[in-house]
Amino acid sequence: MQRTKIKELLTGAEVGNDVLLKGWVRTKRGNKYVNFIAVTDGSTIQNLQVVADAEKFPEETLKDVTTGASVAITGELVASQGKGQAYEVIAKTIEVLGKADPETYPLQKKAHSLEFLREIAHLRFRTNTFGAVFRVRNTLAFAVHKFFNERGFVYMHTPIVTASDAEGAGEMFRVTTLDLDNLPRTDEGKIDFEEDFFGRATNLTVSGQLEGELAAMAFSDIYTFGPTFRAENSNTARHLAEFWMIEPEMAFYDLKMNADLAEDFIRYVIRYAMEQNREDLEFLAQRLQEEDKAKPQQERQEMTLLEKLEFVVSNQFERITYTDAIDILVNSPAYKKKKFQYEVAWGVDLQSEHERYLVEKHFKKPVIVTDYPKDIKSFYMRLNDDGKTVAAMDILAPGIGEIVGGSQREERLELLTQRMDEIGIPTEEMWWYLDTRRYGGCPHAGFGLGFERLVQFVTGMGNIRDVIPFPRTPKNAEF
């Protein structure tokens, strides 16, 4: 008999037929006459109830049907007579494929804190919360490719090992095969990377953008979607050392076209998740409401998770300049009452508290902020006519602040090399990047979206470590 997944069984199409289901026991209850076994297989947040007549099965078999055990069960799918489920299986055979010792299995039927579940990340997928989160993550990943594929973009795999630092941040993980106990040295006493595998210093990528720009100069519209790495020593609910980035690059785009695409993209993938994962999102919304009940009134969410998502897909994003944003913040009651931890003044980078104020308190919708001071942005962003600002944009979302960062790229060779010289980026090492300006350069733009922040926004999870399967953070590389 062919196995049928629980998601399909719950449609009722197989009612009256014998079916084979395989999965893991979520709970078992009953008496000496009958057992009710809730089975899950990850295809849906719903369990399927199996009714097992105790007289028909060896006691030893039923004894091994414990929470966490994997089972194969055949039986007739019928309309349920009880409350809480539409269908159930009347068991004819039960095989325990893998036991789970109830004395040591850490996921018994009780509420577990998210902190505890992070410590057993190899098992947390089996909980309702993380099952829902990672099914939504899967749908969003598919929607990313669907969106760009429908618009004729070419999916480009950019390198994970690179010699460039796209951000100029210097917070990179070194890649080396050198013997750390016996490092080769130059005459000046520096590490001799010519002896290393690649013959030069290399690192894990912080962004696929620069390589993406090279491809855009041939294919017009490309996107990358892959892992990136930052060696920031940030132990916060917003930062990871390893995360996934979506980075499209488009030839012949200006800043406005870039912002339009980013807004369309965000709305598209959220709408797709809402259509495909309704049950998961309803469960996560309910979970958030329960969490909110324990908070003071002023800290509670104004909208439910589903209302927030619906609001985003149904409303145009607000668009303001950085200068406007500073004016709003300086004149805000929060600033006047000294409620901001960080200073607000023209020329400083916006902090998360400032971004969230603009989105959650002032506009009450996502906001696109453009035209930032050049001194707080990367070297590749196009200088505006005022000589002080660049054609940059950030999209700010409720609950998490910045979700997208992008810009029109500086296509003018002279201005780009001048900016690189100003901040000390060696132009000779970036000859390949500058060639795109020497040979057929054109106006172009792109943006980067941290995939985990998108998943956070859609699922309502408060900590970014709970939306990636195995979080990599300072002092933590378990599993």
C-alpha positions as CSV (number, residue, x, y, z in Angstrom):
1,M,0.0,0.0,0.0
2,Q,1.2,3.5,-0.9
3,R,1.7,5.9,2.0
4,T,-0.6,9.0,2.1
5,K,0.5,12.2,3.8
6,I,-1.8,13.5,6.6
7,K,-2.4,16.8,4.8
8,E,-4.0,14.8,1.9
9,L,-5.9,12.5,4.3
10,L,-7.5,15.5,6.0
11,T,-9.1,16.5,2.7
12,G,-11.4,13.5,3.2
13,A,-10.9,12.2,-0.4
14,E,-10.0,8.7,0.9
15,V,-12.9,8.3,3.3
16,G,-14.1,4.7,3.4
17,N,-10.8,3.4,2.0
18,D,-7.9,1.7,3.8
19,V,-4.9,4.0,4.0
20,L,-1.3,3.8,5.2
21,L,0.1,6.7,7.2
22,K,3.5,7.1,8.6
23,G,4.6,9.7,11.1
24,W,5.4,10.5,14.7
25,V,3.2,10.1,17.8
26,R,2.3,13.5,19.2
27,T,0.1,12.2,22.1
28,K,-1.6,9.0,23.2
29,R,-4.5,8.7,25.6
30,G,-7.2,6.2,26.3
31,N,-8.1,3.3,28.6
32,K,-7.8,-0.5,28.7
33,Y,-10.4,-0.8,25.8
34,V,-9.4,1.9,23.3
35,N,-6.4,4.1,22.5
36,F,-6.5,7.5,20.8
37,I,-3.2,8.2,19.1
38,A,-2.5,11.7,17.6
39,V,0.0,11.3,14.7
40,T,1.8,14.0,12.8
41,D,4.1,13.8,9.7
42,G,5.0,17.5,9.2
43,S,2.9,17.9,6.1
44,T,0.4,20.1,8.0
45,I,0.1,21.6,11.5
46,Q,-2.9,19.3,12.0
47,N,-2.6,15.8,13.7
48,L,-4.6,12.8,12.5
49,Q,-6.3,10.8,15.2
50,V,-5.9,7.1,15.1
51,V,-8.4,4.9,17.1
52,A,-6.8,1.6,18.2
53,D,-9.0,-1.1,19.8
54,A,-6.8,-2.4,22.6
55,E,-8.0,-5.9,22.2
56,K,-6.7,-6.1,18.6
57,F,-3.1,-5.2,19.3
58,P,-0.4,-6.8,21.5
59,E,0.2,-4.9,24.8
60,E,3.9,-4.6,24.0
61,T,3.1,-2.8,20.7
62,L,0.8,-0.2,22.3
63,K,3.3,0.2,25.2
64,D,5.9,1.4,22.7
65,V,3.5,3.9,21.1
66,T,4.8,6.9,23.1
67,T,5.2,10.6,22.4
68,G,8.0,11.0,19.8
69,A,7.9,7.4,18.5
70,S,7.7,6.9,14.7
71,V,4.9,4.6,13.5
72,A,3.4,3.0,10.4
73,I,-0.3,2.5,10.7
74,T,-2.9,1.0,8.3
75,G,-6.6,1.4,8.7
76,E,-9.9,2.8,7.4
77,L,-10.2,6.5,7.1
78,V,-13.7,7.5,8.5
79,A,-15.6,10.6,9.4
80,S,-14.9,11.2,13.1
81,Q,-17.6,10.8,15.7
82,G,-15.8,12.9,18.3
83,K,-15.1,16.6,18.6
84,G,-11.9,18.3,17.4
85,Q,-11.3,16.4,14.2
86,A,-13.2,15.8,11.0
87,Y,-11.6,12.5,10.1
88,E,-9.8,9.7,11.9
89,V,-8.3,6.3,11.1
90,I,-9.6,3.0,12.6
91,A,-6.4,1.1,13.0
92,K,-5.9,-2.4,11.6
93,T,-2.1,-2.6,11.9
94,I,0.4,-0.7,14.0
95,E,4.2,-0.9,13.5
96,V,6.5,1.0,15.7
97,L,9.4,2.0,13.4
98,G,11.4,3.8,16.1
99,K,10.9,4.0,19.8
100,A,11.2,7.2,21.9
101,D,12.0,6.6,25.6
102,P,9.4,8.6,27.5
103,E,11.8,9.0,30.4
104,T,14.4,10.9,28.3
105,Y,12.6,12.3,25.3
106,P,12.7,16.1,25.9
107,L,9.5,17.0,24.0
108,Q,6.7,15.7,26.2
109,K,3.2,17.1,26.2
110,K,3.7,20.4,27.9
111,A,4.7,23.9,27.0
112,H,8.4,24.5,26.4
113,S,10.1,27.9,26.3
114,L,11.7,29.1,23.1
115,E,15.0,29.4,25.0
116,F,14.9,25.7,25.9
117,L,14.0,24.7,22.4
118,R,17.0,26.6,21.0
119,E,19.1,24.2,23.1
120,I,17.6,21.2,21.4
121,A,17.4,22.8,17.9
122,H,17.8,19.3,16.4
123,L,14.4,18.3,17.8
124,R,12.4,21.6,17.8
125,F,11.1,21.1,14.3
126,R,8.7,18.5,15.9
127,T,6.8,21.2,17.9
128,N,3.8,22.9,16.5
129,T,5.4,26.4,16.6
130,F,8.6,25.4,14.7
131,G,6.7,23.2,12.3
132,A,4.6,26.2,11.4
133,V,7.6,28.6,11.2
134,F,9.6,26.3,8.9
135,R,6.7,25.4,6.6
136,V,6.2,29.2,6.2
137,R,10.0,29.7,5.6
138,N,9.8,27.0,2.9
139,T,6.9,28.7,1.2
140,L,8.6,32.1,1.3
141,A,11.8,30.6,-0.2
142,F,9.7,29.1,-3.1
143,A,7.9,32.5,-3.5
144,V,11.2,34.3,-3.9
145,H,12.2,32.2,-6.9
146,K,8.6,32.3,-8.3
147,F,8.5,36.1,-8.1
148,F,11.8,36.6,-10.0
149,N,11.2,33.8,-12.4
150,E,7.9,35.3,-13.5
151,R,9.7,38.6,-14.2
152,G,12.5,37.1,-16.3
153,F,15.3,37.4,-13.8
154,V,18.3,35.0,-14.0
155,Y,19.2,33.2,-10.8
156,M,22.9,33.7,-10.2
157,H,25.0,31.7,-7.7
158,T,27.6,34.1,-6.4
159,P,30.7,32.8,-4.5
160,I,30.7,32.0,-0.8
161,V,34.5,32.2,-0.6
162,T,35.7,35.6,-1.8
163,A,38.5,38.0,-1.5
164,S,36.3,41.1,-1.5
165,D,34.4,42.8,1.3
166,A,31.3,44.3,-0.3
167,E,30.3,46.3,2.8
168,G,33.7,47.7,3.7
169,A,32.8,46.5,7.2
170,G,35.8,44.3,7.9
171,E,33.7,42.0,10.0
172,M,34.5,38.8,8.1
173,F,35.2,35.2,8.8
174,R,38.6,34.2,7.4
175,V,39.0,31.2,5.2
176,T,42.3,29.4,5.4
177,T,44.1,26.1,5.1
178,L,47.2,27.4,6.8
179,D,48.5,25.6,9.9
180,L,47.5,27.9,12.7
181,D,50.2,26.5,15.0
182,N,52.9,27.3,12.4
183,L,51.8,30.3,10.3
184,P,54.2,31.2,7.4
185,R,55.4,34.8,7.7
186,T,56.8,37.4,5.3
187,D,60.0,39.3,6.0
188,E,57.9,42.0,7.7
189,G,56.5,39.4,10.1
190,K,53.0,39.4,8.5
191,I,51.1,36.2,7.7
192,D,52.2,35.1,4.2
193,F,48.9,34.3,2.5
194,E,50.7,33.5,-0.7
195,E,51.3,30.1,1.0
196,D,47.5,29.7,1.6
197,F,45.2,27.6,-0.6
198,F,44.0,30.5,-2.8
199,G,47.4,32.3,-2.7
200,R,45.8,35.3,-1.0
201,A,43.7,36.3,2.0
202,T,40.1,35.1,1.6
203,N,36.9,35.2,3.6
204,L,33.3,34.0,3.7
205,T,31.1,36.4,1.7
206,V,29.2,39.2,3.4
207,S,27.2,39.9,0.3
208,G,26.8,38.6,-3.3
209,Q,26.1,42.1,-4.6
210,L,29.3,43.0,-6.3
211,E,29.4,39.8,-8.2
212,G,25.7,40.3,-8.9
213,E,26.4,43.6,-10.5
214,L,28.8,41.9,-12.9
215,A,26.1,39.5,-14.1
216,A,23.5,42.3,-14.4
217,M,25.8,43.9,-17.0
218,A,25.1,41.0,-19.2
219,F,21.7,39.6,-18.3
220,S,20.0,42.9,-17.3
221,D,18.0,41.4,-14.4
222,I,19.5,38.9,-12.0
223,Y,19.1,37.8,-8.4
224,T,21.1,35.9,-5.8
225,F,19.7,34.0,-2.9
226,G,22.2,32.3,-0.7
227,P,24.1,32.3,2.7
228,T,26.1,35.3,3.8
229,F,28.3,35.7,6.9
230,R,29.1,38.5,9.3
231,A,31.5,38.2,12.2
232,E,29.7,40.8,14.3
233,N,29.9,40.1,18.0
234,S,26.2,40.9,18.4
235,N,24.2,38.9,20.9
236,T,20.8,40.3,20.0
237,A,17.4,39.1,18.9
238,R,18.1,40.7,15.5
239,H,21.5,39.4,14.5
240,L,23.0,36.1,13.2
241,A,26.5,35.3,12.1
242,E,25.1,33.2,9.2
243,F,22.0,34.2,7.4
244,W,20.5,34.1,3.9
245,M,20.3,37.1,1.6
246,I,18.1,37.9,-1.4
247,E,20.0,40.4,-3.7
248,P,18.6,41.4,-7.1
249,E,20.6,43.6,-9.4
250,M,18.9,45.4,-12.3
251,A,20.5,47.2,-15.3
252,F,18.8,50.4,-16.4
253,Y,17.0,50.9,-13.1
254,D,17.0,54.1,-11.1
255,L,16.2,54.4,-7.3
256,K,12.5,54.7,-7.8
257,M,12.2,51.6,-10.0
258,N,14.3,49.8,-7.4
259,A,12.0,50.8,-4.6
260,D,8.9,49.8,-6.7
261,L,10.4,46.4,-7.3
262,A,11.2,45.8,-3.6
263,E,7.7,46.9,-2.5
264,D,6.1,44.6,-5.1
265,F,8.4,41.8,-4.1
266,I,7.6,42.0,-0.3
267,R,3.9,42.2,-1.0
268,Y,4.0,39.3,-3.4
269,V,5.8,36.8,-1.1
270,I,3.7,37.7,1.9
271,R,0.5,37.3,0.0
272,Y,1.7,33.9,-1.3
273,A,2.5,32.7,2.2
274,M,-0.9,33.8,3.4
275,E,-2.6,31.8,0.6
276,Q,-0.5,28.7,1.0
277,N,0.1,28.5,4.8
278,R,-3.2,29.9,6.2
279,E,-3.4,27.3,9.0
280,D,0.2,27.8,10.1
281,L,-0.2,31.6,10.2
282,E,-3.5,31.3,12.1
283,F,-1.7,29.1,14.7
284,L,1.2,31.5,15.0
285,A,-1.3,34.5,15.3
286,Q,-3.1,32.7,18.1
287,R,0.3,32.0,19.8
288,L,1.2,35.7,19.6
289,Q,-2.2,36.7,21.1
290,E,-1.6,34.4,24.0
291,E,1.9,36.0,24.5
292,D,0.4,39.4,24.4
293,K,-2.0,38.7,27.2
294,A,0.9,38.5,29.6
295,K,2.2,41.9,28.6
296,P,1.3,45.3,29.9
297,Q,-1.5,47.0,27.8
298,Q,0.9,49.6,26.2
299,E,3.2,46.8,24.9
300,R,0.5,44.8,23.2
301,Q,0.2,44.6,19.5
302,E,-2.4,46.9,17.9
303,M,-3.1,44.4,15.2
304,T,-3.1,40.6,15.1
305,L,-0.4,38.9,13.0
306,L,-2.9,38.2,10.1
307,E,-4.2,41.8,10.3
308,K,-0.7,43.1,10.1
309,L,0.1,41.0,7.0
310,E,-3.1,41.9,5.3
311,F,-2.4,45.6,6.1
312,V,1.0,45.3,4.4
313,V,-0.2,43.6,1.2
314,S,-3.2,46.0,0.9
315,N,-1.5,49.4,1.4
316,Q,1.1,51.3,-0.5
317,F,4.3,51.9,1.5
318,E,5.0,55.4,2.7
319,R,8.0,57.1,1.1
320,I,10.1,59.8,2.7
321,T,13.7,61.1,2.5
322,Y,16.2,60.6,5.3
323,T,16.0,64.4,5.9
324,D,12.2,64.2,6.4
325,A,12.7,61.2,8.7
326,I,15.1,63.2,11.0
327,D,12.7,66.1,11.1
328,I,9.8,63.8,12.1
329,L,12.0,62.2,14.8
330,V,13.3,65.5,16.2
331,N,9.8,66.8,16.5
332,S,8.3,63.7,18.0
333,P,7.0,63.4,21.5
334,A,9.3,60.5,22.1
335,Y,12.4,62.6,21.3
336,K,11.2,65.6,23.3
337,K,10.5,63.3,26.3
338,K,14.0,61.8,25.9
339,K,12.6,58.3,25.3
340,F,15.1,57.4,22.6
341,Q,18.3,55.7,23.7
342,Y,20.3,57.0,20.7
343,E,20.8,60.5,19.5
344,V,18.8,61.9,16.6
345,A,20.6,64.4,14.3
346,W,21.2,64.8,10.6
347,G,24.2,62.7,9.6
348,V,23.7,59.9,12.2
349,D,22.5,56.4,11.1
350,L,19.0,55.5,12.1
351,Q,18.8,53.0,15.0
352,S,16.2,50.3,15.3
353,E,14.2,52.4,17.8
354,H,14.1,55.3,15.4
355,E,13.0,53.1,12.5
356,R,10.3,51.4,14.5
357,Y,9.0,54.7,15.7
358,L,8.5,55.9,12.1
359,V,6.8,52.7,11.1
360,E,4.8,51.8,14.2
361,K,3.9,55.1,15.8
362,H,4.1,57.8,13.1
363,F,3.0,56.3,9.8
364,K,1.6,53.0,11.1
365,K,2.7,51.3,7.9
366,P,5.9,50.2,6.2
367,V,8.1,53.1,5.2
368,I,10.7,53.5,2.5
369,V,13.4,56.0,3.5
370,T,15.6,57.4,0.7
371,D,18.6,59.7,0.1
372,Y,20.8,59.0,3.1
373,P,24.0,61.0,3.9
374,K,26.9,59.5,1.9
375,D,29.2,59.2,4.9
376,I,27.0,56.5,6.6
377,K,26.5,54.5,3.4
378,S,28.6,52.2,1.3
379,F,31.1,53.3,-1.4
380,Y,29.1,51.9,-4.4
381,M,26.0,54.1,-3.9
382,R,25.3,56.8,-6.4
383,L,26.1,60.3,-5.3
384,N,23.2,62.7,-5.6
385,D,23.5,66.2,-7.1
386,D,23.7,67.8,-3.7
387,G,27.1,66.1,-3.1
388,K,26.0,65.2,0.4
389,T,23.5,62.3,0.0
390,V,23.4,59.1,-2.0
391,A,20.6,57.4,-3.9
392,A,20.0,54.8,-1.2
393,M,16.8,53.3,0.2
394,D,15.9,51.3,3.3
395,I,12.5,49.7,3.7
396,L,11.3,49.6,7.4
397,A,8.8,47.2,8.6
398,P,6.7,47.0,11.8
399,G,8.2,45.0,14.6
400,I,11.7,44.6,13.2
401,G,12.8,47.9,11.6
402,E,15.0,47.7,8.5
403,I,14.1,44.7,6.3
404,V,15.5,45.9,2.9
405,G,18.6,48.0,2.1
406,G,19.3,49.1,-1.5
407,S,20.5,51.8,-3.8
408,Q,21.1,53.0,-7.3
409,R,24.8,52.1,-7.9
410,E,27.4,54.6,-8.9
411,E,28.0,53.9,-12.6
412,R,30.3,56.9,-13.1
413,L,33.9,55.6,-13.0
414,E,35.5,58.8,-11.9
415,L,33.1,59.4,-9.0
416,L,33.3,55.7,-7.9
417,T,37.1,55.6,-7.8
418,Q,37.1,59.0,-6.0
419,R,34.8,57.6,-3.3
420,M,36.9,54.5,-3.0
421,D,40.0,56.5,-2.5
422,E,38.3,58.7,0.1
423,I,37.5,55.7,2.3
424,G,40.6,53.6,1.6
425,I,39.3,50.8,-0.6
426,P,42.2,49.8,-2.9
427,T,41.1,50.3,-6.5
428,E,43.8,48.0,-7.9
429,E,42.3,45.0,-6.0
430,M,38.8,45.9,-7.4
431,W,39.9,46.1,-11.0
432,W,37.3,43.5,-12.0
433,Y,34.5,45.6,-10.4
434,L,35.6,48.8,-12.0
435,D,35.7,47.1,-15.4
436,T,31.9,47.1,-15.4
437,R,32.1,50.9,-15.5
438,R,34.9,51.0,-18.1
439,Y,33.2,48.7,-20.6
440,G,29.6,49.4,-21.3
441,G,28.5,50.6,-17.9
442,C,25.0,51.9,-17.4
443,P,22.7,53.1,-14.7
444,H,21.7,50.2,-12.5
445,A,20.3,49.5,-9.0
446,G,19.7,46.7,-6.6
447,F,18.7,45.8,-3.0
448,G,19.4,43.2,-0.3
449,L,16.8,41.6,1.8
450,G,17.7,39.5,4.9
451,F,15.6,36.4,4.4
452,E,15.4,35.6,8.1
453,R,14.0,39.1,8.9
454,L,11.3,38.5,6.2
455,V,10.5,35.2,7.9
456,Q,10.4,36.9,11.3
457,F,8.0,39.5,10.0
458,V,5.6,37.0,8.4
459,T,5.6,34.5,11.3
460,G,5.7,37.1,14.1
461,M,8.6,35.4,15.9
462,G,10.4,37.9,18.2
463,N,13.9,36.4,18.0
464,I,15.7,35.9,14.7
465,R,17.3,32.7,16.1
466,D,13.9,31.1,15.9
467,V,13.4,31.4,12.1
468,I,16.6,29.7,10.9
469,P,17.0,25.9,11.5
470,F,20.4,26.1,13.2
471,P,21.3,29.6,14.4
472,R,25.0,30.6,14.3
473,T,25.7,33.3,16.9
474,P,28.7,34.3,19.1
475,K,30.0,31.3,21.1
476,N,27.4,29.1,19.5
477,A,27.9,26.7,16.6
478,E,26.1,23.6,18.0
479,F,24.7,21.0,15.6
